[in-house]
Amino acid sequence: MAISVGPTLFAVIRYSMHHSYKAGIAFILGVSVSDIIYVVLANIATNWLQFLEDHQRIVGYIGSSLFIVMGLASLLRKYKPRRPKQGKALDISAGAYFKIWGTGFLMNALNPAVILLWVGAAISVAGATIAPRAVFFGVCLAIVLGFDMIKVFLADKIRRQLTLRRIMYLNRISAICILVFGFILLAKIYFNIELSH
């Protein structure tokens, strides 16, 4: 998620270049809030569903299948990327920051891949206690937010470096990472490997 190239990255670059780094930060905070909401809801749901602990193998197969399908779909999808255009910086009013925040929130919240990813992650660690899960998701959210912050401050350099070939490579790398995680989870369940020790 942190290195993926999609509409969120281009929106971050556009807001940062056309307005200011503050607009880019407002956007990624909206994205981050939607991620946090999905993480909380996914973990509440896994706590509420008591059968998860009793059927860990089935749940693990479902979770690994989600990651593998998402990775394969992203890897095989024909995607024609476009580079963001450079424009003149525009002034922005204080009230517009909330609108930009809402745009980031909705863009991320309405992305089905984000939903599947967080739910799949919650399912994959459903058997763990609260403390390890809090650390796991806290680190994941911090990494994603950290990379998004870096994108804001490096918006112009990122724009210059994003050739169409590099965008395609980054999309493939992020898809392969998701696919590999799915296969690791599948191997953990199939061979009954305990990765927590």
Backbone hydrogen bonds, N-H to C=O, Kabsch-Sander energy under -0.5 kcal/mol:
donor,donor_aa,acceptor,acceptor_aa,energy
6,G,4,S,-0.6
10,F,6,G,-1.8
11,A,7,P,-2.1
12,V,8,T,-2.4
13,I,9,L,-2.4
14,R,10,F,-2.6
15,Y,11,A,-2.7
16,S,12,V,-2.3
17,M,13,I,-2.4
18,H,14,R,-2.7
19,H,15,Y,-1.8
20,S,15,Y,-1.1
23,A,20,S,-0.5
24,G,20,S,-1.5
25,I,21,Y,-2.3
26,A,22,K,-2.4
27,F,23,A,-2.1
28,I,24,G,-2.3
29,L,25,I,-2.2
30,G,26,A,-1.5
31,V,27,F,-1.8
32,S,28,I,-2.7
33,V,29,L,-2.4
34,S,30,G,-1.8
35,D,31,V,-1.9
36,I,32,S,-2.6
37,I,33,V,-2.3
38,Y,34,S,-2.2
39,V,35,D,-2.4
40,V,36,I,-2.6
41,L,37,I,-2.8
42,A,38,Y,-2.7
43,N,39,V,-2.2
44,I,40,V,-2.5
45,A,41,L,-2.4
46,T,42,A,-1.9
47,N,43,N,-1.9
48,W,44,I,-2.4
49,L,45,A,-2.0
50,Q,48,W,-1.1
52,L,49,L,-1.3
53,E,50,Q,-0.7
54,D,50,Q,-0.7
55,H,51,F,-1.8
56,Q,53,E,-0.7
59,V,55,H,-2.5
60,G,56,Q,-2.8
61,Y,57,R,-2.3
62,I,58,I,-2.2
63,G,59,V,-2.8
64,S,60,G,-2.8
65,S,61,Y,-2.1
66,L,62,I,-2.1
67,F,63,G,-1.9
68,I,64,S,-2.5
69,V,65,S,-2.9
70,M,66,L,-2.5
71,G,67,F,-2.8
72,L,68,I,-2.8
73,A,69,V,-2.8
74,S,70,M,-2.3
75,L,71,G,-2.2
76,L,72,L,-2.7
77,R,73,A,-1.4
79,Y,77,R,-0.8
90,L,18,H,-6.2
96,A,93,S,-0.8
97,Y,93,S,-0.6
97,Y,94,A,-1.0
98,F,95,G,-0.5
99,K,95,G,-0.8
100,I,96,A,-2.2
101,W,97,Y,-2.6
102,G,98,F,-2.6
103,T,99,K,-2.0
104,G,100,I,-2.2
105,F,101,W,-2.5
106,L,102,G,-2.8
107,M,103,T,-2.6
108,N,104,G,-1.9
109,A,105,F,-2.8
110,L,106,L,-2.3
111,N,108,N,-1.3
114,V,111,N,-0.8
115,I,111,N,-1.5
116,L,112,P,-2.6
117,L,113,A,-2.2
118,W,114,V,-2.4
119,V,115,I,-2.5
120,G,116,L,-2.7
121,A,117,L,-2.3
122,A,118,W,-2.4
123,I,119,V,-2.4
124,S,120,G,-2.2
125,V,121,A,-1.1
126,A,123,I,-1.4
128,A,125,V,-1.6
133,R,129,T,-1.6
134,A,130,I,-2.6
135,V,131,A,-2.2
136,F,132,P,-2.8
137,F,133,R,-2.7
138,G,134,A,-2.2
139,V,135,V,-2.7
140,C,136,F,-2.2
141,L,137,F,-2.8
142,A,138,G,-2.2
143,I,139,V,-2.5
144,V,140,C,-2.3
145,L,141,L,-2.6
146,G,142,A,-2.6
147,F,143,I,-2.6
148,D,144,V,-2.1
149,M,145,L,-2.2
150,I,146,G,-2.0
151,K,147,F,-2.2
152,V,148,D,-1.8
153,F,149,M,-2.0
154,L,150,I,-1.6
155,A,152,V,-1.2
158,I,154,L,-3.1
159,R,155,A,-2.4
160,R,156,D,-1.9
161,Q,157,K,-1.6
162,L,158,I,-1.2
163,T,161,Q,-2.0
167,I,163,T,-2.3
168,M,164,L,-2.1
169,Y,165,R,-2.2
170,L,166,R,-2.6
171,N,167,I,-2.3
172,R,168,M,-2.1
173,I,169,Y,-2.6
174,S,170,L,-2.4
175,A,171,N,-2.0
176,I,172,R,-2.6
177,C,173,I,-2.3
178,I,174,S,-1.8
179,L,175,A,-2.3
180,V,176,I,-3.0
181,F,177,C,-2.2
182,G,178,I,-2.0
183,F,179,L,-2.1
184,I,180,V,-2.5
185,L,181,F,-2.4
186,L,182,G,-2.2
187,A,183,F,-2.6
188,K,184,I,-2.4
189,I,185,L,-2.1
190,Y,186,L,-2.9
191,F,187,A,-2.6
192,N,189,I,-0.5
193,I,188,K,-2.0
195,L,193,I,-0.9
197,H,194,E,-0.6
